[in-house]
Amino acid sequence: MNSGTKNKDKIKDFYINQQQNDDVIISASPRFVLAPICKELGIDNLICSEVDVHSGKYNGKNCHGEEKVVRFRAIYKEDKVDKFYSDSRSDTPMALISAEPFIIKGNTIKPWN
């Protein structure tokens, strides 16, 4: 079993039920973990940490915190984020550029305050 398949259970049912073609997954997780999940779900837009699968060394900065906004803006320029979901307050920089940010705790989704 590859790491992508192993971590697929972290995708919440609410997301699967509302998935759109223009969705962007942005994560600090390495590409080799997320790419198989994105492929299986049909998600084409992935922004993540680039990590060598053999050495574990980062190729550039970890895609975490403010770096997520930097990378999002580099690709999508001035596009706004309509809805943003995260399970971590470290994603506050992304929440701040989103029209509707949400925090997820278990199966509970609340507006980001």
Backbone bond lengths (Angstrom), bond angles and torsions (degrees), N, CA, C in turn:
res aa  C-N    CA-C-N  psi(-1)  N-CA   C-N-CA  omega(-1)  CA-C   N-CA-C  phi
1 M - - - 1.458 - - 1.524 108.43 -
2 N 1.339 117.47 129.90 1.458 118.46 178.62 1.519 110.38 -84.73
3 S 1.326 116.18 166.02 1.466 119.91 -174.52 1.526 111.97 -64.50
4 G 1.333 118.08 -28.89 1.462 120.65 178.79 1.516 111.30 -64.79
5 T 1.316 116.18 -47.56 1.460 120.78 179.29 1.518 110.40 -63.24
6 K 1.323 116.46 -40.64 1.461 121.07 -179.40 1.531 111.64 -61.33
7 N 1.331 117.96 -34.93 1.460 121.90 -175.95 1.524 113.79 -94.97
8 K 1.311 118.42 0.01 1.467 121.26 -177.82 1.528 111.37 -61.20
9 D 1.313 117.69 -28.48 1.464 120.41 -178.59 1.527 112.92 -65.76
10 K 1.333 117.72 -9.63 1.459 121.16 177.56 1.533 111.78 -78.99
11 I 1.344 117.09 -12.54 1.457 121.07 177.34 1.531 107.85 -77.43
12 K 1.313 116.46 123.28 1.468 121.67 -176.09 1.529 111.30 -80.33
13 D 1.323 115.85 147.79 1.464 121.68 179.62 1.523 112.21 -57.98
14 F 1.347 118.22 -36.67 1.459 120.07 -178.69 1.525 110.05 -57.96
15 Y 1.339 116.38 -36.64 1.470 119.20 -179.43 1.526 110.86 -68.70
16 I 1.300 117.16 -47.25 1.461 121.13 -179.97 1.527 110.11 -55.17
17 N 1.328 117.15 -37.73 1.462 122.14 -178.20 1.527 114.30 -73.51
18 Q 1.331 117.98 -15.85 1.471 120.02 -178.85 1.524 113.26 -124.14
19 Q 1.300 117.45 8.33 1.462 122.73 -176.93 1.526 111.48 -52.97
20 Q 1.350 115.42 137.31 1.465 123.05 179.11 1.535 109.84 -121.25
21 N 1.335 116.24 159.01 1.469 120.90 -178.99 1.526 113.54 -64.95
22 D 1.326 117.44 -27.17 1.463 120.00 -176.99 1.535 113.31 -97.82
23 D 1.316 117.86 13.48 1.468 120.78 178.71 1.523 111.09 -61.10
24 V 1.327 114.64 147.19 1.460 122.10 176.58 1.517 107.45 -121.96
25 I 1.305 116.13 127.10 1.468 121.09 171.08 1.517 106.02 -96.60
26 I 1.328 116.70 123.81 1.464 121.31 178.10 1.512 107.78 -127.75
27 S 1.336 115.06 123.40 1.456 119.57 -170.59 1.525 111.33 -151.87
28 A 1.315 115.04 154.31 1.461 120.72 172.73 1.527 111.31 -78.78
29 S 1.308 117.27 -12.12 1.465 120.64 179.78 1.525 110.40 -65.92
30 P 1.325 117.00 152.65 1.464 120.49 179.91 1.528 113.03 -69.88
31 R 1.329 115.22 152.59 1.462 122.07 178.73 1.525 111.52 -55.55
32 F 1.337 117.61 -40.34 1.466 119.25 -176.26 1.526 112.54 -65.98
33 V 1.330 117.62 -18.29 1.466 121.24 174.96 1.532 110.40 -84.97
34 L 1.331 116.53 -43.02 1.459 120.70 -172.33 1.525 115.48 -88.12
35 A 1.308 118.03 -31.36 1.474 120.11 -175.43 1.529 113.27 -56.90
36 P 1.338 119.83 -43.00 1.471 118.40 178.60 1.529 112.93 -63.48
37 I 1.325 117.32 -36.75 1.470 121.16 178.46 1.525 109.52 -66.85
38 C 1.339 116.86 -46.31 1.461 120.79 179.75 1.524 110.89 -60.99
39 K 1.308 116.31 -41.92 1.466 119.81 179.29 1.526 110.63 -61.69
40 E 1.315 116.28 -45.98 1.461 120.64 -179.94 1.522 112.08 -62.30
41 L 1.339 116.97 -36.53 1.466 121.65 -178.78 1.526 113.10 -86.49
42 G 1.340 116.98 -8.31 1.461 120.16 -178.88 1.511 113.20 77.64
43 I 1.325 117.16 29.03 1.466 122.15 178.93 1.525 108.18 -96.31
44 D 1.333 115.98 119.80 1.459 121.44 -176.32 1.519 113.76 -93.13
45 N 1.329 117.97 -18.34 1.459 122.20 -171.97 1.526 110.57 -106.54
46 L 1.322 115.67 101.41 1.465 121.96 -177.84 1.518 109.99 -126.09
47 I 1.320 115.34 124.24 1.465 122.57 173.52 1.521 105.25 -119.72
48 C 1.335 116.95 123.54 1.460 119.38 -174.07 1.524 110.49 -156.87
49 S 1.306 115.53 179.70 1.454 120.77 176.39 1.526 109.11 -76.12
50 E 1.327 114.40 137.76 1.462 120.39 176.90 1.523 107.28 -97.64
51 V 1.319 115.26 111.42 1.456 121.95 -175.05 1.521 108.17 -129.13
52 D 1.322 116.51 134.04 1.463 120.44 176.89 1.522 109.22 -67.46
53 V 1.317 116.22 123.45 1.461 121.66 -175.83 1.533 112.02 -63.70
54 H 1.313 117.59 -26.12 1.468 120.80 -177.56 1.526 113.21 -90.48
55 S 1.341 116.09 -42.43 1.468 119.23 -175.71 1.528 113.08 -95.09
56 G 1.333 117.49 -23.05 1.459 121.04 -175.55 1.518 113.25 78.85
57 K 1.338 116.97 6.23 1.463 121.04 -178.95 1.527 110.28 -84.75
58 Y 1.350 114.19 140.05 1.453 120.92 178.69 1.521 110.35 -75.91
59 N 1.319 116.06 139.53 1.453 123.02 172.10 1.525 105.71 -102.63
60 G 1.310 117.08 85.20 1.455 122.27 -174.27 1.518 110.63 102.04
61 K 1.321 115.40 -164.37 1.461 121.20 -177.00 1.526 111.84 -79.53
62 N 1.316 114.67 152.45 1.456 121.41 172.05 1.530 107.47 -66.45
63 C 1.309 117.70 134.32 1.465 122.74 -179.45 1.530 108.29 -81.36
64 H 1.324 115.79 78.68 1.461 123.00 -172.63 1.518 109.49 -139.22
65 G 1.319 116.97 145.79 1.466 121.23 175.08 1.520 112.64 57.41
66 E 1.320 116.78 -129.02 1.466 123.14 -178.11 1.532 111.87 -61.43
67 E 1.320 117.74 -28.28 1.471 121.01 179.04 1.532 111.29 -60.67
68 K 1.323 117.43 -29.64 1.470 119.84 176.61 1.522 110.54 -62.08
69 V 1.324 117.57 -42.29 1.458 121.67 178.99 1.525 109.80 -65.69
70 V 1.317 117.08 -43.61 1.467 121.67 179.10 1.527 109.89 -56.92
71 R 1.311 117.08 -48.02 1.467 120.57 -178.21 1.524 111.92 -70.35
72 F 1.324 117.08 -38.45 1.460 119.59 177.23 1.526 110.09 -60.74
73 R 1.325 117.15 -48.77 1.467 122.09 -179.54 1.533 112.06 -63.59
74 A 1.318 117.31 -34.59 1.467 120.43 179.37 1.527 111.36 -63.15
75 I 1.307 116.97 -32.50 1.467 120.94 -178.70 1.517 111.90 -93.30
76 Y 1.327 117.27 -45.31 1.462 121.60 -171.15 1.520 113.88 -103.97
77 K 1.318 117.50 5.78 1.468 124.25 177.17 1.523 111.41 52.70
78 E 1.305 116.95 -115.49 1.457 120.94 -174.81 1.525 113.93 -95.29
79 D 1.314 117.10 6.91 1.466 118.43 178.71 1.515 109.93 -58.82
80 K 1.311 114.16 140.81 1.455 119.07 177.48 1.524 108.77 -91.78
81 V 1.295 115.45 160.05 1.455 121.72 174.54 1.517 106.60 -94.91
82 D 1.320 116.30 119.88 1.467 119.76 -178.92 1.522 110.41 -71.39
83 K 1.319 116.27 -59.81 1.463 121.53 178.75 1.518 108.13 -127.87
84 F 1.320 115.23 138.18 1.461 121.31 -179.34 1.516 108.61 -132.12
85 Y 1.324 116.64 131.91 1.463 122.82 -179.55 1.520 108.94 -124.15
86 S 1.330 116.61 136.74 1.455 121.36 176.63 1.522 109.97 -152.52
87 D 1.321 114.29 156.18 1.467 119.45 174.40 1.522 111.08 -105.85
88 S 1.349 116.68 12.47 1.461 119.81 -176.08 1.526 111.78 -137.87
89 R 1.320 116.26 132.12 1.467 121.36 176.55 1.530 111.82 -67.74
90 S 1.336 117.71 -13.70 1.469 119.77 175.86 1.530 110.89 -66.23
91 D 1.323 116.44 -11.64 1.460 121.49 177.83 1.529 113.05 -91.33
92 T 1.320 117.32 15.20 1.459 121.41 178.84 1.530 112.72 -52.62
93 P 1.342 120.39 -40.07 1.468 118.34 178.09 1.536 113.04 -56.84
94 M 1.309 118.50 -38.83 1.465 120.97 177.05 1.524 110.51 -70.92
95 A 1.316 116.90 -39.01 1.460 120.34 178.58 1.527 110.60 -60.01
96 L 1.317 117.11 -36.88 1.459 121.61 -178.31 1.526 113.78 -67.89
97 I 1.332 117.96 -22.34 1.464 119.96 178.23 1.535 111.65 -101.38
98 S 1.323 115.89 14.19 1.460 121.46 -176.25 1.523 111.34 -110.90
99 A 1.328 115.31 140.43 1.463 120.36 178.13 1.522 111.52 -67.38
100 E 1.345 116.45 -40.57 1.454 121.61 179.77 1.529 109.67 -133.59
101 P 1.327 117.55 90.35 1.472 119.39 177.16 1.531 111.09 -90.36
102 F 1.327 115.11 144.59 1.461 121.79 179.94 1.525 109.68 -132.59
103 I 1.333 115.29 145.81 1.468 122.19 173.92 1.526 107.48 -108.26
104 I 1.309 115.58 139.00 1.461 121.98 -177.90 1.524 108.91 -114.71
105 K 1.305 116.04 128.51 1.466 123.14 174.03 1.522 106.52 -128.66
106 G 1.318 116.90 108.15 1.461 120.31 -175.19 1.506 109.57 64.08
107 N 1.330 116.75 -120.33 1.461 121.19 177.08 1.526 112.56 -104.82
108 T 1.343 116.68 13.81 1.459 121.85 -179.41 1.521 109.46 -101.00
109 I 1.329 115.74 129.71 1.471 122.16 177.62 1.516 107.17 -115.01
110 K 1.349 115.59 124.35 1.462 120.99 179.86 1.518 109.17 -128.02
111 P 1.337 116.58 151.31 1.467 118.99 172.94 1.530 110.01 -58.90
112 W 1.304 116.03 142.30 1.474 123.00 179.26 1.518 107.63 -73.61
113 N 1.318 118.49 119.80 1.461 121.97 179.71 1.502 109.75 -109.17
